[in-house]
Amino acid sequence: MPIFSPRGLKIRLSPQYSFTLMSRLYPQVKPSEILFSTEVLDTMCGKICFIVGLVCFILRLQPLVIGSVVFSACFIYLVIKYTPATMLVTFQPFKSFFKLFSLIQGWGIFTTLIVIVGYFLVGWQGLAAYFAGRLCGLIISFSFESYQRKELHEKSGMVITGAEVSFFRAYMLYAMKLNINPDLDVDSNEVDVERLEEIFYEYCAENPGACTQMEYAQ
């Protein structure tokens, strides 16, 4: 059974395994914080492209420049996610900024805003350049992340998607910040059922919507 982040991101890892990892960091860092950072990492590419695109439109840049800048934004995402720069997601100002985005995320709001603002400020050519740059950047990002997923799958034998990679990255970031073992292997001696259930149900109390589709199973 998978687990779910506060805003419903599906992470295909068992509650026992994932909460055993997160229990290493508890109570200094709670599961809610780790799983929110997972959401940030998983959706960061779209948000960065959105911000960069709006800036390009406001500056009324040429279509070729817009496409190039948006394409480059996808590399910024990869740098933030897969280098020490990822530590940014553990700092409160960064998390607060993305939490604001999360409150208005959904229902195609970002896409609609990009289309309206882009069309009126730079015309259809600038708008087309934005989407072309984003598409090319996403292809590069997807190719790189496919390699990461394959590597993790070979090591763990688990089904790995972008959400699981983001969860592992978030866990390892907080673990390194606290000087705690960032290893993803879980020893049977670590599994304290009573403590894990306590942490799990505390998370559910804080995020009831996330727990409607999952339960802790020994």
N, CA, C and O of each residue as an XYZ file, in Angstrom:
872
protein
N       0.835     -1.191      0.000
C       0.000      0.000      0.000
C       0.878      1.253      0.000
O       1.818      1.336      0.790
N       0.593      2.231     -0.869
C       1.419      3.445     -0.937
C       1.097      4.408      0.207
O       0.153      4.206      0.970
N       1.909      5.455      0.300
C       1.612      6.534      1.225
C       1.292      7.779      0.397
O       1.566      7.826     -0.802
N       0.713      8.777      1.048
C       0.324      9.998      0.359
C       0.851     11.210      1.108
O       0.847     11.245      2.339
N       1.305     12.206      0.349
C       1.802     13.448      0.948
C       0.612     14.288      1.414
O      -0.534     13.940      1.128
N       0.867     15.388      2.127
C      -0.235     16.232      2.598
C      -1.210     16.680      1.510
O      -2.404     16.818      1.774
N      -0.717     16.909      0.291
C      -1.606     17.325     -0.792
C      -1.924     16.199     -1.765
O      -2.368     16.445     -2.886
N      -1.695     14.964     -1.333
C      -2.165     13.818     -2.095
C      -1.218     13.237     -3.119
O      -1.645     12.444     -3.957
N       0.065     13.605     -3.085
C       1.028     12.986     -3.993
C       1.207     11.518     -3.610
O       1.525     11.206     -2.463
N       1.003     10.628     -4.565
C       1.095      9.190     -4.307
C       2.541      8.735     -4.376
O       3.218      8.923     -5.387
N       3.006      8.136     -3.289
C       4.378      7.635     -3.196
C       4.293      6.126     -3.007
O       3.799      5.657     -1.981
N       4.765      5.372     -3.973
C       4.564      3.917     -4.005
C       5.575      3.172     -3.125
O       6.349      2.344     -3.604
N       5.545      3.486     -1.845
C       6.372      2.822     -0.845
C       5.465      2.419      0.306
O       4.509      3.126      0.623
N       5.757      1.295      0.927
C       4.901      0.841      2.012
C       5.009      1.773      3.212
O       6.078      2.327      3.466
N       3.910      1.956      3.960
C       3.967      2.787      5.164
C       5.052      2.343      6.141
O       5.741      3.177      6.729
N       5.203      1.026      6.314
C       6.193      0.549      7.275
C       7.607      0.952      6.862
O       8.388      1.429      7.686
N       7.932      0.760      5.589
C       9.270      1.110      5.108
C       9.503      2.616      5.176
O      10.506      3.067      5.728
N       8.578      3.395      4.615
C       8.774      4.842      4.537
C       8.783      5.487      5.916
O       9.569      6.401      6.166
N       7.915      5.022      6.815
C       7.883      5.625      8.148
C       9.044      5.142      9.021
O       9.412      5.804      9.992
N       9.612      3.998      8.677
C      10.832      3.585      9.376
C      11.976      4.527      9.021
O      12.749      4.930      9.891
N      12.082      4.876      7.738
C      13.089      5.862      7.337
C      12.868      7.186      8.064
O      13.793      7.757      8.640
N      11.624      7.661      8.025
C      11.333      8.977      8.609
C      11.443      8.974     10.128
O      11.674     10.019     10.737
N      11.278      7.796     10.746
C      11.381      7.731     12.210
C      12.809      8.008     12.681
O      13.019      8.400     13.829
N      13.787      7.807     11.800
C      15.176      8.121     12.160
C      15.347      9.616     12.447
O      16.213     10.010     13.227
N      14.525     10.430     11.818
C      14.637     11.880     11.942
C      13.677     12.454     12.983
O      13.784     13.623     13.355
N      12.760     11.646     13.442
C      11.744     12.099     14.390
C      12.322     12.169     15.804
O      13.085     11.275     16.172
N      12.003     13.174     16.612
C      11.021     14.244     16.393
C      11.605     15.539     15.835
O      10.873     16.512     15.652
N      12.936     15.569     15.556
C      13.520     16.818     15.023
C      12.832     17.236     13.726
O      12.545     18.415     13.519
N      12.571     16.267     12.861
C      11.849     16.534     11.618
C      10.687     15.555     11.538
O      10.887     14.343     11.616
N       9.492     16.067     11.385
C       8.301     15.219     11.342
C       8.006     14.765      9.911
O       8.436     15.406      8.952
N       7.271     13.655      9.771
C       6.912     13.181      8.434
C       6.209     14.224      7.578
O       6.422     14.268      6.367
N       5.373     15.067      8.187
C       4.676     16.105      7.413
C       5.673     17.005      6.687
O       5.448     17.396      5.542
N       6.765     17.327      7.357
C       7.772     18.210      6.780
C       8.522     17.515      5.648
O       8.772     18.109      4.599
N       8.877     16.254      5.872
C       9.588     15.494      4.836
C       8.715     15.310      3.597
O       9.180     15.469      2.468
N       7.442     14.973      3.822
C       6.548     14.712      2.698
C       6.143     15.990      1.978
O       5.875     15.961      0.777
N       6.094     17.110      2.691
C       5.854     18.373      1.990
C       7.050     18.721      1.116
O       6.880     19.184     -0.012
N       8.264     18.501      1.626
C       9.466     18.746      0.826
C       9.496     17.821     -0.388
O       9.998     18.198     -1.446
N       8.959     16.617     -0.235
C       8.830     15.695     -1.366
C       7.957     16.318     -2.448
O       8.288     16.257     -3.632
N       6.844     16.916     -2.040
C       5.957     17.600     -2.994
C       6.686     18.732     -3.709
O       6.563     18.902     -4.922
N       7.449     19.506     -2.932
C       8.183     20.634     -3.514
C       9.136     20.139     -4.597
O       9.172     20.688     -5.698
N       9.907     19.097     -4.280
C      10.866     18.563     -5.248
C      10.156     17.995     -6.475
O      10.634     18.144     -7.600
N       9.018     17.347     -6.256
C       8.326     16.684     -7.354
C       7.666     17.673     -8.320
O       7.521     17.377     -9.506
N       7.270     18.835     -7.821
C       6.572     19.809     -8.664
C       7.411     21.038     -8.982
O       6.921     21.986     -9.597
N       8.668     21.025     -8.567
C       9.513     22.210     -8.688
C       9.739     22.640    -10.127
O       9.774     23.838    -10.411
N       9.891     21.701    -11.033
C      10.203     22.041    -12.420
C       9.117     22.930    -13.015
O       9.414     23.955    -13.628
N       7.859     22.534    -12.832
C       6.755     23.321    -13.364
C       6.678     24.705    -12.763
O       6.391     25.676    -13.463
N       6.935     24.802    -11.460
C       6.855     26.102    -10.780
C       7.982     27.028    -11.235
O       7.762     28.221    -11.445
N       9.191     26.476    -11.386
C      10.315     27.296    -11.849
C      10.048     27.800    -13.269
O      10.285     28.969    -13.571
N       9.563     26.926    -14.127
C       9.261     27.332    -15.508
C       8.159     28.390    -15.532
O       8.207     29.323    -16.334
N       7.184     28.245    -14.667
C       6.094     29.219    -14.588
C       6.625     30.600    -14.213
O       6.298     31.594    -14.862
N       7.446     30.657    -13.163
C       8.001     31.937    -12.705
C       8.889     32.555    -13.783
O       8.774     33.741    -14.093
N       9.778     31.735    -14.349
C      10.689     32.225    -15.390
C       9.900     32.706    -16.604
O      10.226     33.737    -17.193
N       8.870     31.962    -16.974
C       8.045     32.352    -18.116
C       7.359     33.688    -17.905
O       7.353     34.526    -18.807
N       6.781     33.903    -16.729
C       6.125     35.178    -16.441
C       7.115     36.338    -16.524
O       6.800     37.394    -17.073
N       8.322     36.133    -15.972
C       9.346     37.184    -16.023
C       9.698     37.501    -17.478
O       9.833     38.668    -17.847
N       9.844     36.471    -18.295
C      10.158     36.676    -19.723
C       9.049     37.462    -20.420
O       9.319     38.342    -21.237
N       7.803     37.136    -20.089
C       6.679     37.834    -20.717
C       6.636     39.307    -20.290
O       6.434     40.197    -21.115
N       6.828     39.543    -19.004
C       6.791     40.919    -18.484
C       7.904     41.764    -19.111
O       7.716     42.948    -19.390
N       9.056     41.141    -19.325
C      10.182     41.842    -19.955
C      10.032     41.936    -21.471
O      10.813     42.604    -22.147
N       9.006     41.249    -21.991
C       8.720     41.249    -23.438
C       9.942     40.825    -24.257
O      10.327     41.495    -25.215
N      10.538     39.706    -23.864
C      11.705     39.196    -24.573
C      11.298     38.596    -25.913
O      10.128     38.292    -26.146
N      12.268     38.434    -26.772
C      12.017     37.837    -28.084
C      11.707     36.342    -27.924
O      12.182     35.708    -26.982
N      10.917     35.782    -28.838
C      10.535     34.366    -28.729
C      11.714     33.408    -28.552
O      11.664     32.504    -27.717
N      12.777     33.609    -29.343
C      13.934     32.715    -29.241
C      14.558     32.787    -27.847
O      14.978     31.770    -27.294
N      14.613     33.986    -27.288
C      15.177     34.161    -25.944
C      14.265     33.498    -24.907
O      14.745     32.843    -23.982
N      12.960     33.669    -25.064
C      12.001     33.064    -24.131
C      12.177     31.549    -24.107
O      12.269     30.942    -23.040
N      12.223     30.945    -25.293
C      12.387     29.491    -25.373
C      13.678     29.021    -24.737
O      13.699     28.012    -24.033
N      14.758     29.754    -24.983
C      16.069     29.376    -24.436
C      16.092     29.494    -22.914
O      16.626     28.622    -22.228
N      15.515     30.569    -22.390
C      15.521     30.789    -20.942
C      14.671     29.736    -20.232
O      15.077     29.203    -19.199
N      13.504     29.438    -20.778
C      12.631     28.431    -20.167
C      13.287     27.055    -20.235
O      13.200     26.277    -19.284
N      13.942     26.753    -21.356
C      14.679     25.495    -21.477
C      15.758     25.405    -20.396
O      15.941     24.357    -19.777
N      16.466     26.510    -20.178
C      17.518     26.547    -19.155
C      16.940     26.362    -17.752
O      17.607     25.820    -16.871
N      15.702     26.813    -17.546
C      15.080     26.693    -16.232
C      14.955     25.233    -15.802
O      15.024     24.919    -14.614
N      14.771     24.351    -16.774
C      14.691     22.917    -16.445
C      16.031     22.397    -15.928
O      16.069     21.484    -15.103
N      17.127     22.976    -16.414
C      18.445     22.593    -15.902
C      18.641     23.133    -14.490
O      19.285     22.492    -13.660
N      18.086     24.308    -14.219
C      18.139     24.844    -12.857
C      17.445     23.884    -11.911
O      17.922     23.639    -10.803
N      16.314     23.337    -12.350
C      15.574     22.354    -11.552
C      16.438     21.131    -11.252
O      16.476     20.659    -10.116
N      17.132     20.618    -12.273
C      17.978     19.441    -12.070
C      19.126     19.736    -11.119
O      19.494     18.902    -10.292
N      19.692     20.945    -11.246
C      20.788     21.340    -10.348
C      20.302     21.401     -8.910
O      20.975     20.921     -7.998
N      19.125     21.997     -8.710
C      18.583     22.111     -7.353
C      18.245     20.736     -6.778
O      18.480     20.478     -5.598
N      17.697     19.860     -7.613
C      17.227     18.567     -7.106
C      18.347     17.562     -6.878
O      18.254     16.743     -5.963
N      19.404     17.603     -7.685
C      20.396     16.531     -7.646
C      21.807     16.981     -7.249
O      22.775     16.249     -7.456
N      21.917     18.159     -6.690
C      23.206     18.628     -6.168
C      22.982     19.128     -4.745
O      21.844     19.183     -4.281
N      24.068     19.494     -4.045
C      23.891     20.031     -2.686
C      22.965     21.244     -2.602
O      22.497     21.597     -1.520
N      22.699     21.884     -3.750
C      21.774     23.022     -3.750
C      20.381     22.610     -3.292
O      19.565     23.462     -2.940
N      20.102     21.295     -3.295
C      18.800     20.799     -2.859
C      18.523     21.153     -1.410
O      17.368     21.157     -0.983
N      19.564     21.448     -0.654
C      19.380     21.837      0.742
C      18.447     23.036      0.883
O      17.915     23.291      1.964
N      18.251     23.770     -0.214
C      17.331     24.906     -0.189
C      15.947     24.502      0.304
O      15.282     25.270      1.000
N      15.508     23.278     -0.063
C      14.141     22.878      0.286
C      13.969     22.618      1.781
O      12.842     22.462      2.251
N      15.059     22.569      2.527
C      14.957     22.350      3.973
C      14.878     23.665      4.742
O      14.677     23.661      5.957
N      15.034     24.798      4.040
C      14.996     26.097      4.713
C      13.584     26.677      4.658
O      12.906     26.595      3.634
N      13.153     27.263      5.774
C      11.775     27.704      5.919
C      11.333     28.735      4.876
O      10.233     28.595      4.342
N      12.133     29.766      4.555
C      11.674     30.730      3.544
C      11.360     30.076      2.197
O      10.377     30.421      1.541
N      12.204     29.134      1.798
C      11.995     28.426      0.527
C      10.706     27.602      0.592
O       9.910     27.604     -0.347
N      10.510     26.895      1.718
C       9.306     26.072      1.865
C       8.044     26.933      1.919
O       7.010     26.569      1.360
N       8.140     28.075      2.597
C       6.984     28.971      2.702
C       6.588     29.506      1.328
O       5.404     29.634      1.017
N       7.602     29.818      0.506
C       7.339     30.317     -0.842
C       6.585     29.280     -1.666
O       5.607     29.603     -2.340
N       7.046     28.033     -1.607
C       6.390     26.980     -2.381
C       5.064     26.550     -1.757
O       4.184     26.051     -2.458
N       4.918     26.739     -0.453
C       3.631     26.429      0.184
C       2.560     27.377     -0.341
O       1.412     26.976     -0.536
N       2.936     28.639     -0.568
C       2.002     29.598     -1.147
C       1.551     29.138     -2.525
O       0.372     29.244     -2.861
N       2.480     28.631     -3.321
C       2.135     28.097     -4.633
C       1.177     26.918     -4.505
O       0.245     26.779     -5.296
N       1.413     26.065     -3.500
C       0.596     24.865     -3.322
C      -0.858     25.209     -3.034
O      -1.762     24.456     -3.397
N      -1.083     26.351     -2.378
C      -2.442     26.740     -2.016
C      -3.298     27.046     -3.242
O      -4.517     26.884     -3.210
N      -2.647     27.493     -4.338
C      -3.413     27.846     -5.539
C      -3.181     26.858     -6.676
O      -3.648     27.066     -7.796
N      -2.450     25.776     -6.378
C      -2.142     24.792     -7.418
C      -3.377     23.979     -7.761
O      -4.198     23.689     -6.891
N      -3.509     23.617     -9.011
C      -4.619     22.781     -9.443
C      -5.576     23.540    -10.352
O      -5.489     24.760    -10.488
N      -6.485     22.805    -10.967
C      -7.520     23.359    -11.836
C      -6.956     24.145    -13.018
O      -7.660     24.962    -13.611
N      -5.693     23.904    -13.363
C      -5.106     24.548    -14.528
C      -4.879     26.041    -14.382
O      -4.775     26.757    -15.378
N      -4.800     26.522    -13.123
C      -4.652     27.964    -12.887
C      -3.356     28.489    -13.486
O      -3.361     29.517    -14.164
N      -2.235     27.791    -13.243
C      -0.947     28.272    -13.739
C      -0.913     28.302    -15.264
O      -0.452     29.272    -15.864
N      -1.407     27.231    -15.884
C      -1.407     27.165    -17.351
C      -2.279     28.258    -17.946
O      -1.893     28.909    -18.917
N      -3.465     28.460    -17.360
C      -4.371     29.493    -17.852
C      -3.741     30.874    -17.746
O      -3.841     31.686    -18.666
N      -3.092     31.132    -16.616
C      -2.450     32.433    -16.404
C      -1.323     32.661    -17.395
O      -1.177     33.752    -17.948
N      -0.518     31.610    -17.616
C       0.582     31.711    -18.584
C       0.041     32.020    -19.981
O       0.589     32.870    -20.684
N      -1.022     31.340    -20.382
C      -1.587     31.539    -21.721
C      -2.123     32.962    -21.880
O      -1.867     33.616    -22.891
N      -2.863     33.438    -20.882
C      -3.469     34.774    -20.979
C      -2.393     35.862    -20.981
O      -2.372     36.725    -21.858
N      -1.498     35.809    -19.987
C      -0.453     36.828    -19.880
C       0.478     36.769    -21.085
O       0.836     37.802    -21.651
N       0.866     35.564    -21.473
C       1.773     35.415    -22.605
C       1.185     35.941    -23.906
O       1.866     36.627    -24.669
N      -0.066     35.623    -24.153
C      -0.697     36.043    -25.415
C      -0.765     37.571    -25.521
O      -0.487     38.144    -26.575
N      -1.138     38.215    -24.418
C      -1.312     39.670    -24.468
C       0.009     40.433    -24.420
O       0.080     41.559    -24.912
N       1.055     39.849    -23.840
C       2.326     40.571    -23.722
C       3.319     40.249    -24.829
O       4.047     41.136    -25.275
N       3.365     39.000    -25.281
C       4.369     38.632    -26.292
C       3.763     37.961    -27.520
O       4.482     37.592    -28.448
N       2.450     37.804    -27.525
C       1.797     37.220    -28.694
C       1.935     35.708    -28.773
O       2.557     35.076    -27.920
N       1.345     35.150    -29.811
C       1.318     33.695    -29.916
C       2.709     33.108    -30.173
O       2.980     31.972    -29.783
N       3.592     33.872    -30.827
C       4.932     33.357    -31.091
C       5.733     33.201    -29.791
O       6.404     32.191    -29.579
N       5.648     34.220    -28.930
C       6.325     34.135    -27.638
C       5.756     33.020    -26.786
O       6.487     32.322    -26.084
N       4.432     32.859    -26.855
C       3.770     31.796    -26.092
C       4.189     30.423    -26.600
O       4.447     29.507    -25.820
N       4.253     30.297    -27.931
C       4.691     29.026    -28.524
C       6.137     28.722    -28.133
O       6.488     27.570    -27.881
N       6.970     29.760    -28.083
C       8.368     29.568    -27.692
C       8.467     29.096    -26.246
O       9.312     28.262    -25.921
N       7.611     29.624    -25.382
C       7.588     29.192    -23.977
C       7.300     27.694    -23.887
O       8.028     26.959    -23.220
N       6.252     27.250    -24.548
C       5.870     25.836    -24.466
C       6.887     24.940    -25.161
O       7.122     23.813    -24.724
N       7.497     25.434    -26.248
C       8.535     24.645    -26.922
C       9.754     24.481    -26.016
O      10.313     23.389    -25.912
N      10.165     25.573    -25.360
C      11.298     25.506    -24.447
C      11.019     24.594    -23.272
O      11.885     23.836    -22.837
N       9.807     24.676    -22.765
C       9.449     23.817    -21.629
C       9.411     22.345    -22.047
O       9.881     21.476    -21.313
N       8.851     22.068    -23.224
C       8.786     20.689    -23.694
C      10.179     20.103    -23.876
O      10.437     18.976    -23.454
N      11.071     20.853    -24.496
C      12.443     20.356    -24.699
C      13.139     20.141    -23.354
O      13.846     19.152    -23.165
N      12.934     21.068    -22.431
C      13.537     20.926    -21.113
C      13.003     19.727    -20.361
O      13.752     19.026    -19.681
N      11.696     19.490    -20.485
C      11.091     18.344    -19.806
C      11.607     17.022    -20.371
O      11.767     16.047    -19.636
N      11.866     16.994    -21.677
C      12.411     15.772    -22.279
C      13.789     15.468    -21.701
O      14.091     14.321    -21.373
N      14.631     16.509    -21.575
C      15.962     16.337    -20.985
C      15.839     15.898    -19.527
O      16.524     14.972    -19.091
N      14.964     16.567    -18.776
C      14.768     16.234    -17.359
C      14.273     14.804    -17.201
O      14.746     14.061    -16.340
N      13.310     14.424    -18.047
C      12.749     13.077    -17.963
C      13.813     12.029    -18.262
O      13.870     10.993    -17.600
N      14.655     12.297    -19.259
C      15.707     11.345    -19.617
C      16.688     11.157    -18.464
O      17.079     10.032    -18.150
N      17.083     12.263    -17.837
C      18.016     12.187    -16.716
C      17.379     11.464    -15.538
O      18.017     10.620    -14.910
N      16.126     11.789    -15.234
C      15.462     11.178    -14.082
C      15.140      9.704    -14.340
O      15.047      8.919    -13.397
N      14.970      9.329    -15.594
C      14.763      7.913    -15.915
C      15.980      7.089    -15.512
O      15.856      5.969    -15.018
N      17.152      7.665    -15.732
C      18.390      6.991    -15.312
C      18.430      6.847    -13.794
O      18.811      5.798    -13.275
N      18.035      7.906    -13.084
C      18.009      7.855    -11.623
C      17.032      6.798    -11.125
O      17.332      6.058    -10.188
N      15.870      6.731    -11.751
C      14.857      5.742    -11.343
C      15.341      4.317    -11.601
O      15.141      3.421    -10.780
N      15.978      4.124    -12.748
C      16.492      2.790    -13.081
C      17.542      2.345    -12.072
O      17.560      1.191    -11.646
N      18.415      3.277    -11.696
C      19.472      2.958    -10.741
C      18.883      2.571     -9.384
O      19.322      1.599     -8.770
N      17.901      3.323     -8.922
C      17.261      3.016     -7.639
C      16.484      1.707     -7.706
O      16.456      0.949     -6.737
N      15.856      1.441     -8.846
C      15.100      0.197     -9.006
C      16.024     -1.011     -8.943
O      15.691     -2.026     -8.331
N      17.185     -0.896     -9.578
C      18.136     -2.006     -9.560
C      18.664     -2.273     -8.150
O      18.936     -3.419     -7.793
N      18.807     -1.218     -7.356
C      19.318     -1.377     -5.993
C      18.261     -1.917     -5.036
O      18.554     -2.730     -4.160
N      17.016     -1.446     -5.220
C      15.973     -1.766     -4.246
C      14.989     -2.828     -4.704
O      14.372     -3.504     -3.880
N      14.838     -2.981     -6.028
C      13.841     -3.917     -6.536
C      12.424     -3.371     -6.462
O      11.470     -4.076     -6.793
N      12.277     -2.124     -6.032
C      10.960     -1.510     -5.895
C      10.578     -0.759     -7.164
O      11.436     -0.383     -7.962
N       9.258     -0.544     -7.338
C       8.782      0.291     -8.435
C       9.125      1.736     -8.097
O       8.725      2.239     -7.047
N       9.857      2.401     -8.971
C      10.335      3.755     -8.695
C       9.825      4.714     -9.767
O      10.072      4.521    -10.957
N       9.114      5.745     -9.329
C       8.701      6.828    -10.225
C       9.331      8.124     -9.708
O      10.113      8.108     -8.757
N       8.983      9.228    -10.337
C       9.527     10.505     -9.895
C       9.180     10.831     -8.452
O       9.979     11.446     -7.745
N       7.984     10.420     -8.003
C       7.557     10.713     -6.631
C       8.454     10.006     -5.614
O       8.812     10.590     -4.591
N       8.813      8.762     -5.889
C       9.676      8.017     -4.965
C      11.090      8.619     -4.936
O      11.711      8.707     -3.877
N      11.587      9.030     -6.107
C      12.901      9.676     -6.150
C      12.875     10.948     -5.304
O      13.813     11.220     -4.553
N      11.804     11.718     -5.428
C      11.685     12.959     -4.652
C      11.622     12.663     -3.157
O      12.194     13.400     -2.354
N      10.928     11.588     -2.780
C      10.853     11.216     -1.360
C      12.238     10.846     -0.827
O      12.639     11.299      0.246
N      12.965     10.021     -1.582
C      14.305      9.615     -1.142
C      15.233     10.820     -1.029
O      16.020     10.919     -0.087
N      15.136     11.742     -2.003
C      15.971     12.939     -1.947
C      15.639     13.775     -0.718
O      16.538     14.261     -0.032
N      14.356     13.942     -0.440
C      13.943     14.744      0.714
C      14.421     14.103      2.014
O      14.929     14.783      2.905
N      14.249     12.779      2.108
C      14.710     12.079      3.322
C      16.219     12.252      3.507
O      16.681     12.584      4.599
N      16.977     12.027      2.441
C      18.437     12.097      2.557
C      18.914     13.509      2.903
O      19.898     13.676      3.623
N      18.214     14.523      2.389
C      18.592     15.898      2.694
C      18.470     16.197      4.186
O      19.387     16.741      4.800
N      17.326     15.833      4.754
C      17.120     16.087      6.178
C      18.053     15.225      7.025
O      18.537     15.666      8.068
N      18.303     13.997      6.575
C      19.207     13.118      7.313
C      20.619     13.705      7.361
O      21.262     13.716      8.411
N      21.095     14.192      6.208
C      22.428     14.785      6.172
C      22.484     16.067      6.993
O      23.498     16.367      7.624
N      21.388     16.819      6.981
C      21.344     18.062      7.760
C      21.452     17.776      9.262
O      22.014     18.574     10.012
N      20.907     16.623      9.695
C      20.932     16.250     11.109
C      22.087     15.302     11.441
O      22.207     14.835     12.573
N      22.940     15.021     10.439
C      24.048     14.075     10.617
C      23.551     12.698     11.045
O      24.112     12.064     11.939
N      22.489     12.256     10.388
C      21.891     10.945     10.646
C      22.084     10.087      9.398
O      22.168     10.606      8.285
N      22.152      8.785      9.592
C      22.375      7.842      8.499
C      21.393      8.076      7.341
O      20.187      7.910      7.524
N      21.891      8.460      6.144
C      20.998      8.689      5.005
C      20.738      7.436      4.169
O      20.073      7.505      3.135
N      21.257      6.301      4.613
C      21.117      5.065      3.846
C      19.644      4.694      3.696
O      18.849      4.895      4.615
N      19.286      4.154      2.536
C      17.892      3.813      2.262
C      17.539      2.384      2.639
O      16.377      1.987      2.547
N      18.524      1.609      3.061
C      18.252      0.245      3.503
C      17.731      0.265      4.935
O      18.236      1.000      5.783
N      16.720     -0.547      5.188
C      16.119     -0.621      6.524
C      16.398     -1.986      7.135
O      16.087     -3.021      6.545
N      16.982     -1.974      8.314
C      17.267     -3.209      9.044
C      16.047     -3.607      9.859
O      15.348     -2.745     10.391
N      15.788     -4.894      9.960
C      14.626     -5.369     10.727
C      14.694     -4.933     12.187
O      13.662     -4.785     12.842
N      15.909     -4.728     12.698
C      16.050     -4.286     14.087
C      15.556     -2.859     14.299
O      15.286     -2.443     15.426
N      15.439     -2.105     13.185
C      14.960     -0.723     13.285
C      13.452     -0.644     13.453
O      12.929      0.371     13.913
N      12.758     -1.697     13.087
C      11.295     -1.649     13.041
C      10.721     -1.797     14.444
O      10.592     -2.903     14.968
N      10.381     -0.667     15.037
C       9.705     -0.621     16.327
C       8.232     -0.332     16.039
O       7.839      0.817     15.837
N       7.432     -1.384     16.023
C       6.048     -1.275     15.558
C       5.260     -0.221     16.328
O       4.559      0.588     15.720
N       5.363     -0.219     17.641
C       4.586      0.725     18.446
C       4.976      2.169     18.133
O       4.112      3.035     17.997
N       6.271      2.422     18.021
C       6.733      3.783     17.725
C       6.319      4.196     16.320
O       5.903      5.334     16.103
N       6.432      3.273     15.360
C       6.054      3.594     13.991
C       4.564      3.911     13.892
O       4.168      4.843     13.192
N       3.748      3.138     14.590
C       2.305      3.397     14.575
C       1.996      4.764     15.192
O       1.127      5.489     14.707
N       2.704      5.103     16.252
C       2.495      6.400     16.900
C       2.825      7.541     15.933
O       2.069      8.507     15.831
N       3.957      7.428     15.224
C       4.367      8.461     14.266
C       3.384      8.516     13.100
O       3.012      9.594     12.637
N       2.971      7.345     12.636
C       2.031      7.270     11.511
C       0.711      7.946     11.853
O       0.210      8.754     11.072
N       0.146      7.627     13.003
C      -1.157      8.191     13.362
C      -1.062      9.665     13.720
O      -2.044     10.396     13.594
N       0.098     10.108     14.161
C       0.291     11.542     14.368
C       0.253     12.265     13.027
O      -0.347     13.333     12.904
N       0.900     11.672     12.018
C       0.869     12.253     10.676
C      -0.564     12.305     10.154
O      -0.975     13.299      9.556
N      -1.317     11.243     10.380
C      -2.705     11.191      9.914
C      -3.561     12.239     10.616
O      -4.456     12.826     10.008
N      -3.287     12.471     11.889
C      -4.043     13.487     12.630
C      -3.765     14.879     12.064
O      -4.657     15.726     12.022
N      -2.532     15.110     11.633
C      -2.157     16.407     11.065
C      -2.638     16.555      9.624
O      -2.894     17.666      9.161
N      -2.760     15.425      8.913
C      -3.137     15.451      7.492
C      -4.203     14.394      7.208
O      -3.933     13.414      6.514
N      -5.409     14.585      7.738
C      -6.447     13.549      7.582
C      -6.778     13.221      6.134
O      -7.085     12.074      5.808
N      -6.716     14.239      5.253
C      -7.027     13.988      3.851
C      -6.048     13.044      3.190
O      -6.419     12.291      2.290
N      -4.792     13.078      3.631
C      -3.762     12.228      3.036
C      -3.900     10.780      3.459
O      -3.384      9.886      2.788
N      -4.588     10.539      4.560
C      -4.638      9.190      5.134
C      -5.934      8.450      4.853
O      -6.126      7.335      5.339
N      -6.825      9.050      4.076
C      -8.090      8.381      3.797
C      -7.898      7.129      2.937
O      -8.741      6.232      2.946
N      -6.766      7.071      2.181
C      -6.542      5.934      1.290
C      -5.407      5.022      1.749
O      -4.981      4.142      1.001
N      -4.913      5.226      2.973
C      -3.823      4.372      3.407
C      -3.998      4.018      4.882
O      -4.670      4.722      5.635
N      -3.385      2.930      5.263
C      -3.404      2.500      6.651
C      -2.066      1.843      6.978
O      -1.367      1.339      6.100
N      -1.733      1.865      8.264
C      -0.469      1.237      8.676
C      -0.686     -0.243      8.828
O      -1.581     -0.667      9.559
N       0.119     -1.042      8.149
C       0.020     -2.501      8.246
C       1.360     -3.059      8.653
O       2.393     -2.710      8.083
N       1.335     -3.931      9.643
C       2.576     -4.541     10.104
C       3.102     -5.547      9.079
O       4.145     -6.163      9.298
